[in-house]
Amino acid sequence: MRFGFRYRRPLPIGRIGRMLLAGLTCLTLGAMSDPGVARQFAEAGTSGAAPAATSREIRIGVIGDSLAEDLWYGLDKVLGARKNVKVAKYAKAATGLIRDDVYDWQDAVRDVVRESRFDAIVVLIGGNDRQSIWIGSRRVSRGSKAWLREYERRVARFMDVLASTGARVYWVGLPAVRSERMSRDYRTFNGIFRAQARRHGFAYVEIWDDFIDQDGAYTSFGRAPDGATRQLRKEDGLHFAPAGKLRLGEVVARELARELGGTRVAR
């Protein structure tokens, strides 16, 4: 899959922030109705610094599995309507970091950066990784100490490749899901993602609390970007419904605004 971007050196992170925040002052798009997020962009764009020219396109790549496809949809609605922002999708369903014999994400990322250069890369992956790992001819059961060590090694190796792209990387944690067993595993995965993101100097974006109820449990419904309570998750208890995709994009856009505006994303 190719995005069609011409090769250019990624912008320095500070300049990306100035361009995004100044250029997106009018973020009152239909999908971006959270006044807090819109105000955050607007205030950053009027902080006293001279607005940067917005003719230079800001390129954001969204990478991962089918959950990343949901994220891309929402983030594109939130940011993609601006002429100087391009949100591109490089996602493939039913993939992950376990079955590299089926789809090798390391090679895929290397291939795409040969054709494209991103100023920022947003990653959401891992939802399909609840399975055994083969190390040579040895099958390692999911959740075992050996499995966790190998999975952490694979995550670190993938992050090494992402780091080599020169883009600012935002790693988005997995969301809570209907299955309690899956949610427990996803929390474990998120712990690995968070630690490795910190080690690699990436921003880690936590979305867990944005898709649970007041008791901390999974919920299919919640606040949509328009302020109404709507269905956020699909019937499978995993993927995002249309309103949930917009909510997901809004959450990640807020973190982009926070860090690119000069405030570090909380880890």
C-alpha positions as CSV (number, residue, x, y, z in Angstrom):
1,M,0.0,0.0,0.0
2,R,1.4,3.4,-0.9
3,F,0.4,6.8,0.3
4,G,1.8,8.8,-2.6
5,F,3.8,11.3,-0.5
6,R,7.0,12.5,-2.0
7,Y,10.1,12.0,0.1
8,R,10.9,15.0,2.4
9,R,12.7,15.3,5.6
10,P,10.2,15.3,8.6
11,L,9.7,18.7,10.2
12,P,11.3,19.4,13.6
13,I,8.8,18.6,16.3
14,G,8.5,22.2,17.5
15,R,7.7,23.5,14.1
16,I,5.1,20.7,13.6
17,G,3.4,22.0,16.7
18,R,3.4,25.6,15.6
19,M,2.0,24.7,12.3
20,L,-0.6,22.3,13.6
21,L,-1.8,24.5,16.4
22,A,-1.8,27.7,14.4
23,G,-3.3,26.1,11.4
24,L,-6.0,24.3,13.3
25,T,-7.4,27.2,15.3
26,C,-10.7,26.7,13.5
27,L,-11.1,23.1,14.7
28,T,-14.9,23.4,15.0
29,L,-15.4,20.7,12.5
30,G,-18.5,18.6,12.8
31,A,-16.5,15.8,14.3
32,M,-14.7,18.0,16.7
33,S,-17.3,19.4,19.0
34,D,-15.5,18.9,22.3
35,P,-15.1,22.6,23.4
36,G,-12.1,21.7,25.5
37,V,-10.2,20.3,22.5
38,A,-11.1,23.1,20.2
39,R,-10.2,25.7,22.9
40,Q,-6.8,24.0,23.4
41,F,-6.0,24.3,19.7
42,A,-7.3,27.9,19.6
43,E,-5.4,29.1,22.7
44,A,-2.2,27.5,21.4
45,G,-2.7,29.3,18.1
46,T,-3.0,32.7,19.8
47,S,-0.3,32.3,22.5
48,G,1.6,35.4,21.2
49,A,4.0,33.7,18.9
50,A,3.7,34.6,15.2
51,P,1.7,32.0,13.4
52,A,3.8,29.8,11.2
53,A,3.0,29.5,7.5
54,T,0.7,26.6,6.9
55,S,1.5,25.9,3.3
56,R,3.8,23.0,4.3
57,E,1.8,19.9,4.5
58,I,1.9,18.0,7.8
59,R,1.9,14.3,7.2
60,I,0.5,11.9,9.8
61,G,0.5,8.2,9.3
62,V,-1.8,5.8,11.2
63,I,-0.3,2.3,11.4
64,G,-1.7,-1.0,12.8
65,D,-4.5,-3.5,12.7
66,S,-8.3,-3.1,12.3
67,L,-8.5,-0.9,15.5
68,A,-6.0,1.4,13.7
69,E,-8.5,1.6,10.8
70,D,-11.1,2.8,13.3
71,L,-8.6,5.3,14.7
72,W,-7.7,6.6,11.2
73,Y,-11.3,7.2,10.4
74,G,-11.8,9.4,13.5
75,L,-8.5,11.2,13.3
76,D,-9.0,12.0,9.7
77,K,-12.4,13.5,10.4
78,V,-10.9,15.6,13.2
79,L,-7.7,16.7,11.5
80,G,-7.9,15.8,7.8
81,A,-10.3,18.5,6.7
82,R,-7.5,21.0,7.1
83,K,-5.7,21.6,3.8
84,N,-2.2,21.5,5.4
85,V,-2.8,18.2,7.3
86,K,-2.8,14.8,5.6
87,V,-3.8,11.8,7.7
88,A,-2.9,8.6,5.8
89,K,-3.8,5.0,6.7
90,Y,-1.5,2.1,6.6
91,A,-3.5,-0.5,8.5
92,K,-4.1,-4.2,7.8
93,A,-6.8,-6.2,9.6
94,A,-6.0,-9.5,11.3
95,T,-2.3,-8.7,11.8
96,G,-0.1,-8.1,14.7
97,L,3.4,-8.6,16.2
98,I,3.0,-12.4,16.7
99,R,2.4,-13.9,13.3
100,D,5.2,-12.2,11.3
101,D,5.1,-15.3,9.0
102,V,1.7,-14.0,7.9
103,Y,2.5,-10.3,7.8
104,D,5.8,-8.8,8.9
105,W,5.1,-5.3,10.2
106,Q,8.8,-4.5,10.4
107,D,9.3,-5.0,6.7
108,A,6.0,-3.2,6.0
109,V,7.1,-0.1,7.8
110,R,10.5,-0.1,6.1
111,D,8.8,-0.4,2.8
112,V,6.4,2.5,3.4
113,V,9.0,4.9,4.6
114,R,10.9,4.3,1.4
115,E,8.0,5.8,-0.4
116,S,6.8,8.3,2.2
117,R,8.0,10.5,5.1
118,F,5.7,11.3,8.0
119,D,6.1,14.1,10.5
120,A,4.2,12.0,13.0
121,I,3.3,8.3,13.1
122,V,0.4,7.1,15.3
123,V,0.4,3.3,16.1
124,L,-2.5,1.2,17.4
125,I,-1.7,-2.6,17.3
126,G,-1.8,-5.7,19.4
127,G,-5.4,-6.6,19.4
128,N,-4.7,-9.9,17.6
129,D,-1.7,-10.9,19.7
130,R,-3.5,-13.2,22.2
131,Q,-2.0,-16.3,20.8
132,S,1.0,-18.6,21.2
133,I,4.4,-17.7,19.8
134,W,6.6,-20.0,17.9
135,I,10.3,-19.6,18.7
136,G,12.1,-21.8,16.2
137,S,10.4,-25.1,16.5
138,R,9.2,-24.5,20.1
139,R,5.6,-23.4,20.8
140,V,5.4,-20.9,23.7
141,S,2.1,-20.6,25.4
142,R,0.4,-17.2,25.6
143,G,0.9,-15.5,29.0
144,S,3.9,-17.5,30.2
145,K,7.1,-15.8,31.3
146,A,8.8,-17.0,28.2
147,W,6.0,-15.6,26.1
148,L,6.0,-12.2,27.8
149,R,9.8,-11.9,27.3
150,E,9.5,-12.8,23.6
151,Y,6.6,-10.4,23.1
152,E,8.4,-7.6,24.7
153,R,11.4,-8.3,22.5
154,R,9.2,-8.1,19.4
155,V,7.6,-4.9,20.5
156,A,11.0,-3.4,21.2
157,R,12.2,-4.5,17.8
158,F,9.2,-3.0,16.0
159,M,9.7,0.2,17.9
160,D,13.4,0.3,16.9
161,V,12.2,0.3,13.2
162,L,9.6,3.1,14.0
163,A,12.3,5.1,15.7
164,S,14.6,4.9,12.6
165,T,11.9,6.7,10.5
166,G,12.8,10.0,12.1
167,A,9.1,10.8,12.7
168,R,7.6,11.6,16.1
169,V,5.8,8.4,17.2
170,Y,2.6,8.2,19.2
171,W,1.8,4.7,20.5
172,V,-1.9,4.3,21.4
173,G,-2.7,1.8,24.0
174,L,-5.4,-0.9,23.5
175,P,-8.9,-0.1,24.8
176,A,-11.0,-2.0,27.3
177,V,-13.2,-4.6,25.6
178,R,-16.3,-6.6,26.6
179,S,-14.4,-9.8,27.3
180,E,-12.9,-9.6,30.8
181,R,-10.2,-12.1,29.9
182,M,-9.2,-10.1,26.8
183,S,-9.2,-6.9,28.8
184,R,-6.8,-8.4,31.3
185,D,-4.5,-9.4,28.5
186,Y,-4.8,-6.0,26.9
187,R,-3.8,-4.4,30.2
188,T,-0.7,-6.6,30.2
189,F,0.1,-5.7,26.6
190,N,-0.4,-2.0,27.5
191,G,2.1,-2.3,30.3
192,I,4.7,-3.6,27.8
193,F,3.8,-0.9,25.2
194,R,4.0,1.9,27.8
195,A,7.4,0.8,29.1
196,Q,8.9,0.3,25.7
197,A,7.4,3.6,24.4
198,R,9.1,5.4,27.3
199,R,12.4,3.7,26.5
200,H,12.2,4.7,22.9
201,G,11.2,8.3,23.6
202,F,7.8,7.8,22.1
203,A,4.6,9.5,23.4
204,Y,2.3,6.9,24.9
205,V,-1.4,7.7,24.5
206,E,-3.7,6.1,27.0
207,I,-7.3,5.6,25.8
208,W,-8.5,3.0,28.4
209,D,-10.4,5.4,30.7
210,D,-12.2,7.1,27.8
211,F,-14.2,3.9,27.0
212,I,-15.2,2.6,30.4
213,D,-18.1,3.5,32.7
214,Q,-17.9,5.2,36.1
215,D,-17.3,1.8,37.8
216,G,-14.3,1.1,35.5
217,A,-16.0,-1.5,33.5
218,Y,-16.4,-1.8,29.7
219,T,-19.4,0.0,28.2
220,S,-20.7,0.1,24.7
221,F,-22.1,3.6,25.2
222,G,-20.6,6.9,26.3
223,R,-20.2,10.5,25.4
224,A,-19.9,11.1,21.7
225,P,-18.1,14.2,20.3
226,D,-21.4,16.0,20.0
227,G,-22.0,15.7,23.7
228,A,-24.8,13.1,23.4
229,T,-24.7,9.6,24.8
230,R,-24.3,7.2,21.9
231,Q,-23.1,3.7,21.0
232,L,-19.3,3.9,20.8
233,R,-18.5,0.2,20.3
234,K,-19.7,-2.3,17.8
235,E,-21.7,-5.4,18.7
236,D,-18.5,-7.5,18.8
237,G,-17.5,-5.7,21.9
238,L,-14.1,-4.9,20.4
239,H,-14.2,-2.5,17.4
240,F,-15.6,1.1,17.4
241,A,-19.0,2.2,16.1
242,P,-19.1,5.4,14.0
243,A,-19.5,7.7,17.1
244,G,-16.8,5.7,18.9
245,K,-14.4,6.2,16.0
246,L,-14.9,10.0,16.2
247,R,-14.4,9.8,20.0
248,L,-11.2,7.9,19.5
249,G,-9.9,10.4,17.0
250,E,-10.8,13.2,19.4
251,V,-8.9,11.6,22.3
252,V,-5.8,11.1,20.2
253,A,-6.0,14.6,18.6
254,R,-6.1,16.1,22.1
255,E,-2.8,14.3,22.9
256,L,-1.3,15.5,19.7
257,A,-2.3,19.0,20.5
258,R,-1.0,18.8,24.1
259,E,2.4,17.5,23.2
260,L,2.9,19.4,20.0
261,G,1.9,22.6,21.8
262,G,4.8,22.1,24.2
263,T,3.2,20.1,27.0
264,R,4.5,16.6,27.3
265,V,1.9,13.8,27.1
266,A,1.5,12.3,30.6
267,R,2.9,8.8,30.8
